[in-house]
Amino acid sequence: MPARPLAPVRSSSLYTAEQEEAIEDGLLATPTCGYPSSSSSSSSSYIPLHALSQSHSQSHTHMHSPPQPNNSRWSLSPWSLMAAYRLYTSIPSKMRSSAPTLLSSPSSSSSVPFAVSVAAHFFAVSGRRVRIQQLLLAACVVLVCALILLATARPVCHHNSSSCVIIPDDIVEATAMPIHPTVLYYNTHGGCNQNMRGVMRSLGVKVDLFNPKQVAGYGMSASRARYLIESGHVDFVCSRYDIIVIGDTIPHGRALLESLLEKEPMKQCRSKIVVEMTNRFDWDVSDKAAYYNTISALVQLSKTTLKDKLFWVANNNVEKAFLEHKVGVSMPAVRVLRPLGVAPEYPYPLDLPEPNANMFAARQHYSTVYSVLKRKYDIPIAVFPFGHKYGGPKNLLRFKAFIDMPYEYSTMKLYENIAFGIPMIIPTPRFLEELYDTGVHKMLNPYILQNFPVSSDMLPFKHVPEFPAWSAYMDYYAPEFAPYLYYVDSYEQLRNMSSMSAAELDSKSVRVEGPLFYAKYREEILGGWLELFRDMGYAYKLNGDGGNTMMPS
């Protein structure tokens, strides 16, 4: 940017108005070899007017004295000095008042204003005027950004390192059996990790764990996926495992999926990929148009060239229909392989309400429904804060029942609680709509499900006869689970249940029948995983020691 011309010279003065103001403030020196002019200003030499032994009046007298040799002074242009003045005046007044004392050495007669003018000169020679405050602000912004980047930067994980962790399955490895295939679970969710470890250990298969939060946040962008492909992360992961299962949020595995569309074979993931949809496939994605195009292409190719490479499963009924509705494609067969309902047992936290068989339990989410139940209807509930550990489903058995107002179309604790025999109270589809319409519970929109096929000839699932057809897409209303759940249709009905004893409320004997049902249901779930492995080219065989293991077919 070109330097701004100096202000016009006043008719009665040899200096511009701005220079005169600087001289009055004692911040601008007078020339030692002549008055400033258009021809000599660039070569004039200046000394500060407020030298240690000089007063303001003395300096005016000195201005008319013969030029003195000044080999110790910088040769600066008037524009540089005016820039210095502007920079200096931008300093807070408290700092300016202390400026002369900052360089009080007798040998340093230039003081802070002159030091500032020197700094300004370097900016002036390039035709730029920069304010100190702007420089400080810019430096602070750069520093903060650098700290944020250092704190939040994620590695690309293309080699073994302490910041890129793959958790091995040491328990299965210790059996010393010839385990085939090698499997990596590419997932962030703790409950999903427990379930997958349970599945694979039941089949005698080693499964390592990789948390993709090490390389990306939620809703991975196309640019980040591209970077992970080009940087070698995809090759690093795929070169180690026969099968990679992407769980929880599918965008976390976007780099692996997009690599399958690469034209260069060396950039493609060499592993077989299983997409396990456990919640909405587009969770937190911002560039949805590009992402949907990728998913559409992959769905089409999984029917043809990627038929033996890319496989789709879901742990609940809604995922396939949701993807087809959003992307506008018809998916190939999607196996519904629900969780095993396994959960570790932990001590009950002491900071939570003490378990009581006369009290309901619930887990708070972003909803006001539990406050309404407690305050307006006087229903005794121990509400666990969202994200707070409560020790697992075994601790819930110490309460009368668990009230679950769904915040998702399916949750891991739904299956866990049935498997452990926890009586669960669920709103009917009609009551769920009422909760949503009145704004009491906006966590889940039941009307979205009505956009999916609901006619009897198109609906792929059975539904409870007294419930609307769309309810079949929610596992909370799936016919196989309905016998082990208690449905309420109003606040008043729930208040009446609160007056019952634990034994009176559990009229279906869920505490006994739930675990029995799920023990058999696990066999069906594991059978589905076995069929998937057979489709991938692996068979379940007997090894030489009489044990079962997964072997190449």
C-alpha positions in Angstrom: 0.0 0.0 0.0 1.6 3.4 -1.0 2.5 5.8 1.8 0.0 8.5 2.6 1.3 12.0 1.6 2.2 14.3 4.5 -0.5 16.8 5.6 -0.5 20.2 3.9 2.0 22.7 5.3 0.4 25.6 7.2 1.0 29.0 5.6 2.7 30.4 8.7 4.8 27.4 9.4 7.6 25.4 8.0 6.0 22.1 9.2 2.7 20.4 8.6 -0.1 20.6 11.1 0.6 17.1 12.3 4.3 17.8 12.6 3.7 20.9 14.6 1.5 18.9 17.0 4.3 16.4 17.4 6.8 19.1 18.1 4.4 20.7 20.7 4.3 17.3 22.4 8.0 17.1 22.4 8.0 13.9 20.4 9.4 15.1 17.0 12.9 16.3 16.5 13.9 19.4 14.4 16.3 19.0 11.5 20.1 19.5 12.1 20.8 20.3 8.5 18.2 22.6 7.1 14.4 22.8 7.2 12.3 20.0 5.8 11.4 20.3 2.1 10.2 18.1 -0.6 13.7 17.7 -1.9 15.6 17.2 1.3 13.1 15.5 3.7 14.2 12.1 2.8 17.9 12.8 3.7 17.4 15.1 6.7 18.8 14.0 10.0 16.7 14.4 13.2 17.4 14.4 16.9 14.8 14.3 19.6 13.7 17.6 21.1 13.3 16.2 24.6 17.0 15.2 25.1 18.1 14.7 28.7 19.6 18.2 29.1 17.3 20.1 26.8 14.0 21.9 27.3 11.4 22.6 24.7 12.6 26.2 24.3 16.2 25.3 24.1 15.5 22.9 21.3 13.9 25.6 19.2 17.1 27.7 19.7 19.2 24.7 18.8 17.2 24.4 15.6 18.8 27.5 14.2 22.3 26.6 15.2 24.8 25.5 12.6 24.6 21.8 11.7 26.7 19.6 13.9 28.2 16.3 13.0 25.9 13.5 14.2 27.4 10.2 13.4 25.4 8.4 16.2 22.0 9.2 14.9 19.7 7.3 12.5 18.9 8.9 9.2 15.1 8.7 9.0 12.6 10.3 6.7 9.9 12.7 7.9 7.2 10.1 7.0 9.0 7.6 9.2 9.0 10.0 12.1 5.4 10.9 11.6 4.6 7.2 11.5 6.5 6.9 14.8 4.5 9.7 16.3 1.2 8.0 15.3 2.5 4.7 16.7 3.6 6.3 19.9 0.3 8.1 20.5 -1.5 4.8 20.1 0.2 3.6 23.2 -2.0 3.9 26.4 -1.3 7.1 28.3 0.0 5.3 31.3 2.6 3.5 29.2 3.6 6.8 27.5 4.1 8.6 30.8 6.6 6.0 31.9 8.3 5.9 28.5 11.3 8.2 29.3 12.2 6.1 32.3 12.4 2.9 30.3 15.6 4.0 28.6 17.1 6.2 31.2 20.7 5.4 30.4 22.7 8.6 29.6 24.2 6.9 26.7 20.7 6.2 25.3 19.5 9.6 24.6 17.1 8.4 21.9 14.5 7.2 24.5 11.3 5.2 23.7 9.8 7.7 21.2 12.9 7.4 19.1 13.0 3.6 19.5 9.4 3.6 18.2 10.4 5.8 15.3 13.1 3.3 14.4 10.6 0.6 14.4 8.3 2.7 12.3 11.0 3.4 9.8 11.2 -0.3 8.9 7.5 -0.3 8.1 7.8 3.0 6.3 10.4 1.9 3.9 7.9 -0.7 2.6 5.2 1.9 2.4 3.1 0.6 5.3 1.8 2.2 8.5 1.1 -0.2 11.3 -0.3 0.7 14.7 1.3 -0.9 17.8 -2.1 -2.0 19.1 -2.8 -3.7 15.8 0.5 -5.5 16.0 -0.1 -6.6 19.6 -3.6 -7.7 18.7 -2.4 -9.7 15.7 0.4 -11.3 17.8 -2.1 -12.3 20.5 -4.4 -13.8 17.9 -1.6 -15.7 16.3 -0.5 -17.0 19.7 -4.0 -18.0 20.8 -4.6 -19.8 17.4 -1.2 -21.6 17.8 -2.1 -22.7 21.3 -5.5 -23.9 20.2 -4.0 -25.8 17.3 -1.4 -27.4 19.5 -4.1 -28.4 22.0 -6.6 -29.7 19.5 -4.5 -31.0 16.7 -5.0 -34.6 15.9 -2.4 -36.9 14.4 -3.0 -38.6 11.1 -2.0 -42.0 12.6 0.1 -43.3 9.7 2.7 -45.0 11.9 3.1 -46.5 15.4 3.2 -43.7 18.0 2.2 -42.9 21.5 -0.5 -40.5 20.2 -2.0 -43.1 17.8 -3.3 -46.0 19.9 -4.7 -49.3 18.7 -6.0 -51.3 21.7 -5.2 -55.0 21.2 -7.6 -57.8 22.2 -5.2 -59.6 24.6 -7.8 -62.0 26.0 -8.5 -63.7 22.7 -4.8 -63.5 21.7 -3.9 -65.4 24.9 -5.8 -68.5 23.7 -3.0 -69.1 21.2 -5.4 -70.4 18.5 -4.9 -69.6 14.8 -7.4 -66.7 14.7 -8.7 -65.7 11.3 -9.6 -63.1 10.3 -8.0 -60.2 12.1 -10.6 -57.5 12.8 -10.4 -53.9 13.8 -13.4 -52.1 15.4 -13.2 -48.4 14.2 -15.5 -46.8 16.8 -15.8 -44.2 19.6 -18.7 -45.5 21.7 -17.8 -47.4 24.9 -21.0 -49.4 24.9 -20.5 -50.4 21.2 -16.9 -51.5 22.1 -18.2 -53.8 24.8 -20.8 -55.3 22.5 -18.4 -55.9 19.7 -15.8 -57.5 22.0 -18.6 -59.7 23.3 -19.6 -60.7 19.7 -16.1 -61.5 18.5 -15.0 -63.3 21.6 -18.1 -65.5 21.4 -17.0 -66.4 17.9 -13.3 -66.8 18.9 -12.2 -63.9 16.8 -9.6 -61.3 17.8 -10.9 -57.7 17.5 -8.7 -54.7 18.2 -10.1 -51.3 18.9 -9.2 -48.0 17.3 -10.9 -44.7 18.5 -11.2 -42.4 15.4 -11.4 -39.4 17.6 -7.6 -39.6 17.5 -7.7 -38.4 13.9 -11.0 -36.5 13.6 -13.9 -35.0 15.4 -17.6 -35.7 14.8 -18.9 -35.2 11.3 -15.6 -35.6 9.5 -15.4 -33.3 6.4 -14.4 -34.3 2.9 -11.2 -32.3 3.2 -10.2 -34.1 6.4 -11.0 -37.5 4.8 -8.9 -36.6 1.8 -6.0 -35.6 4.1 -6.2 -38.9 5.9 -6.1 -40.8 2.6 -3.2 -38.8 1.2 -1.2 -38.8 4.5 -1.2 -42.6 4.7 -3.6 -43.2 7.6 -6.0 -45.3 5.5 -3.1 -47.5 4.3 -1.7 -47.8 7.8 -4.9 -49.1 9.2 -6.1 -51.2 6.2 -2.7 -53.0 5.8 -3.0 -54.5 9.2 -6.5 -56.0 9.2 -8.6 -58.3 7.1 -11.8 -56.7 8.2 -12.6 -53.2 9.6 -16.0 -52.6 11.2 -17.0 -49.0 11.4 -19.4 -48.4 14.3 -21.3 -45.7 16.1 -21.0 -42.5 13.9 -20.3 -43.6 10.3 -18.7 -40.2 9.3 -15.8 -41.1 11.6 -14.9 -43.7 9.0 -15.4 -41.4 6.1 -11.7 -41.6 5.0 -11.9 -45.4 4.8 -15.1 -45.3 2.8 -14.0 -42.5 0.4 -10.8 -44.4 -0.3 -12.9 -47.2 -1.9 -13.9 -44.6 -4.6 -10.2 -43.8 -5.4 -9.1 -44.6 -9.0 -5.5 -45.5 -7.8 -5.6 -49.0 -6.2 -2.8 -48.1 -3.8 -5.0 -45.5 -2.2 -7.9 -47.8 -1.6 -8.5 -49.6 1.7 -7.5 -53.2 1.2 -9.6 -54.5 4.1 -13.2 -55.7 3.8 -15.3 -53.0 5.4 -18.5 -53.5 7.5 -20.6 -50.4 8.1 -22.4 -51.0 11.3 -25.1 -48.3 11.6 -25.9 -47.7 15.2 -27.2 -44.2 14.9 -28.0 -41.7 12.1 -25.4 -42.2 9.3 -25.0 -38.5 8.7 -24.5 -37.5 12.4 -23.0 -34.0 12.7 -21.9 -33.8 9.0 -21.9 -30.2 7.7 -21.1 -30.8 4.0 -24.1 -33.1 3.6 -24.5 -32.8 -0.2 -21.0 -34.1 -0.9 -21.3 -36.7 1.8 -24.6 -38.0 0.4 -23.0 -38.2 -3.0 -20.3 -40.4 -1.5 -22.8 -42.6 0.3 -25.0 -42.9 -2.8 -22.0 -44.1 -4.9 -20.9 -46.6 -2.3 -24.4 -48.0 -1.9 -24.6 -48.5 -5.7 -21.1 -50.1 -5.9 -21.8 -52.4 -3.0 -24.3 -54.1 -5.3 -21.7 -54.6 -8.0 -18.0 -54.1 -7.9 -17.8 -53.7 -4.1 -20.2 -56.6 -3.4 -17.4 -58.6 -1.7 -15.7 -55.6 -0.2 -18.4 -53.4 1.5 -21.1 -54.8 3.8 -23.9 -53.0 5.6 -25.4 -53.9 9.0 -27.5 -52.0 11.6 -28.3 -52.6 15.2 -31.9 -51.3 14.9 -34.8 -51.0 12.5 -34.6 -47.4 11.5 -31.1 -47.0 10.0 -31.7 -48.4 6.6 -34.9 -46.5 6.0 -33.4 -43.3 7.3 -30.4 -43.6 4.9 -32.6 -44.4 1.9 -34.9 -41.5 2.7 -32.1 -38.9 3.0 -29.9 -40.1 0.1 -32.6 -41.3 -2.2 -31.2 -44.7 -2.9 -32.3 -48.3 -2.5 -29.9 -50.2 -0.3 -28.9 -53.8 -0.7 -29.9 -56.2 2.1 -29.0 -54.8 5.5 -28.7 -57.2 8.4 -30.3 -56.1 11.6 -27.8 -57.4 14.3 -28.9 -56.0 17.6 -26.5 -55.6 20.6 -25.9 -58.6 22.9 -27.1 -56.7 25.9 -23.8 -57.1 27.8 -22.6 -54.6 30.3 -19.9 -54.6 33.0 -20.8 -54.1 36.6 -19.5 -51.1 38.5 -20.0 -49.8 42.0 -23.0 -47.5 42.5 -21.7 -43.9 42.8 -22.1 -42.5 46.3 -23.1 -39.0 45.0 -26.4 -40.3 43.5 -29.6 -40.9 45.4 -29.6 -44.1 47.4 -31.3 -46.9 45.6 -34.9 -47.5 46.8 -37.4 -50.1 45.7 -40.2 -47.6 46.2 -38.6 -45.1 43.7 -38.2 -44.9 40.0 -34.9 -44.3 38.3 -34.3 -42.2 35.2 -31.4 -40.6 33.4 -31.7 -36.9 32.6 -31.2 -35.8 29.0 -32.0 -32.4 27.4 -35.6 -32.6 28.4 -38.0 -31.2 31.1 -40.2 -34.3 31.3 -38.6 -35.7 34.5 -39.0 -32.3 36.2 -42.7 -32.3 35.2 -43.2 -35.8 36.6 -41.5 -34.9 39.9 -43.0 -31.5 40.6 -46.4 -31.5 38.9 -47.3 -35.2 39.5 -45.3 -35.8 42.6 -43.8 -39.1 41.2 -40.7 -40.1 43.2 -37.8 -40.5 40.8 -34.0 -40.6 41.2 -32.8 -38.8 38.2 -29.2 -39.4 37.2 -27.5 -36.4 35.6 -26.7 -36.8 31.9 -23.3 -38.3 31.4 -23.1 -39.4 35.0 -22.1 -43.0 35.6 -24.7 -45.0 37.5 -22.9 -48.4 37.8 -24.6 -50.3 35.0 -27.9 -52.1 34.8 -27.4 -54.3 37.8 -27.7 -51.3 40.0 -31.0 -50.4 38.4 -32.5 -53.6 39.8 -32.4 -51.9 43.2 -35.1 -49.5 42.1 -38.8 -50.1 41.3 -38.4 -49.6 37.6 -36.5 -47.4 35.1 -38.5 -44.7 33.2 -37.1 -44.2 29.7 -38.4 -41.3 27.7 -36.6 -42.1 24.4 -34.1 -39.5 23.1 -33.1 -41.8 20.3 -34.9 -44.3 18.1 -32.8 -47.0 19.9 -30.2 -46.9 22.7 -27.7 -49.4 24.0 -29.4 -49.4 27.5 -32.7 -50.6 26.0 -31.2 -53.9 25.1 -29.0 -54.1 28.2 -31.9 -53.4 30.6 -34.1 -56.1 29.0 -31.1 -58.5 29.2 -30.6 -57.8 32.9 -34.4 -57.9 33.7 -34.9 -54.2 34.5 -38.6 -53.3 34.3 -38.8 -50.3 31.9 -41.6 -47.8 31.5 -41.9 -46.4 28.0 -44.4 -43.8 26.7 -46.8 -45.2 24.0 -46.4 -43.8 20.5 -49.4 -41.5 21.1 -48.0 -40.3 24.4 -44.6 -39.7 22.8 -46.3 -37.5 20.2 -48.0 -35.6 23.0 -44.8 -35.0 24.9 -43.2 -33.8 21.7 -46.1 -31.5 20.7 -46.3 -29.9 24.1 -42.6 -29.2 24.1 -42.0 -31.2 27.3 -39.8 -33.7 25.5 -38.3 -32.5 22.2 -35.4 -34.8 22.2 -36.9 -37.2 19.6 -39.2 -36.3 16.7 -41.6 -39.3 16.2 -43.1 -37.7 13.0 -39.9 -38.3 11.0 -40.7 -42.0 11.0 -43.9 -41.3 9.1 -41.8 -40.3 6.1 -40.7 -43.9 5.7 -42.7 -46.7 4.1 -45.5 -47.8 6.4 -47.9 -49.7 4.2 -48.3 -53.4 5.0 -46.8 -54.5 1.7 -43.7 -52.3 2.1 -43.0 -52.3 5.8 -40.1 -54.7 6.4 -41.0 -55.2 10.1 -44.0 -56.3 12.0 -45.5 -53.9 14.4 -47.5 -54.1 17.6 -51.2 -54.3 16.5 -52.4 -51.5 18.8 -49.6 -49.1 17.8 -49.4 -47.2 14.5 -47.4 -48.7 11.6 -44.5 -46.2 11.9 -43.7 -47.4 15.4 -42.1 -50.6 13.8 -39.1 -48.4 13.0 -38.5 -47.8 16.8 -37.0 -50.7 18.7 -38.8 -49.4 21.8 -42.0 -50.6 20.1 -40.6 -53.7 18.3 -42.9 -56.7 18.8 -40.0 -58.9 20.0 -39.3 -56.5 22.9 -42.8 -55.4 23.7 -43.5 -58.3 26.1 -40.7 -57.1 28.3 -41.6 -53.4 28.4 -44.3 -51.5 30.2 -46.1 -48.8 28.1 -47.9 -45.8 29.7 -50.3 -43.6 27.8 -50.6 -40.6 30.2 -49.1 -38.8 33.2 -52.0 -40.1 35.3 -51.3 -43.7 34.4 -47.6 -43.2 35.4 -48.6 -41.7 38.7 -50.9 -44.6 39.4 -47.9 -47.0 38.7 -45.8 -45.0 41.2 -48.1 -46.1 44.0 -47.6 -49.8 43.2 -45.0 -51.9 44.9 -42.2 -53.3 42.8 -43.8 -56.7 42.8 -47.2 -55.3 41.8 -45.7 -53.2 39.0 -43.8 -56.1 37.4 -46.9 -58.1 36.3 -44.9 -59.5 33.3 -42.1 -60.9 35.5 -39.6 -59.0 33.5 -37.0 -59.5 36.2 -37.1 -63.2 35.5 -38.3 -63.5 31.9 -36.1 -60.7 30.4 -32.8 -62.4 31.0 -34.2 -65.8 29.8 -35.4 -64.2 26.6 -32.2 -62.4 25.9 -30.1 -65.4 26.5 -31.8 -67.1 23.5 -31.9 -63.9 21.5 -28.1 -63.7 21.7 -27.8 -66.9 19.8 -29.9 -65.4 17.0 -27.6 -62.3 17.0 -24.4 -64.3 16.9 -25.9 -66.4 14.1 -26.4 -63.2 12.1 -22.7 -62.3 12.5 -21.7 -65.8 11.4 -23.7 -65.4 8.2 -22.0 -62.1 7.6 -18.5 -63.7 8.0 -19.5 -66.5 5.6 -20.5 -63.8 3.0 -17.1 -62.3 3.5 -15.4 -65.6 2.8 -14.8 -66.9 6.3 -16.4 -70.1 7.8 -16.8 -71.3 11.4 -14.9 -74.5 11.7 -13.4 -76.9 14.3 -9.7 -76.6 14.9 -7.4 -79.5 15.7 -7.9 -79.1 19.5 -11.7 -79.5 19.2 -12.3 -75.8 19.8 -14.2 -73.5 17.5 -12.5 -70.8 15.5 -13.1 -68.6 12.5 -11.1 -69.8 9.5 -10.8 -68.9 5.8 -13.3 -70.9 3.8 
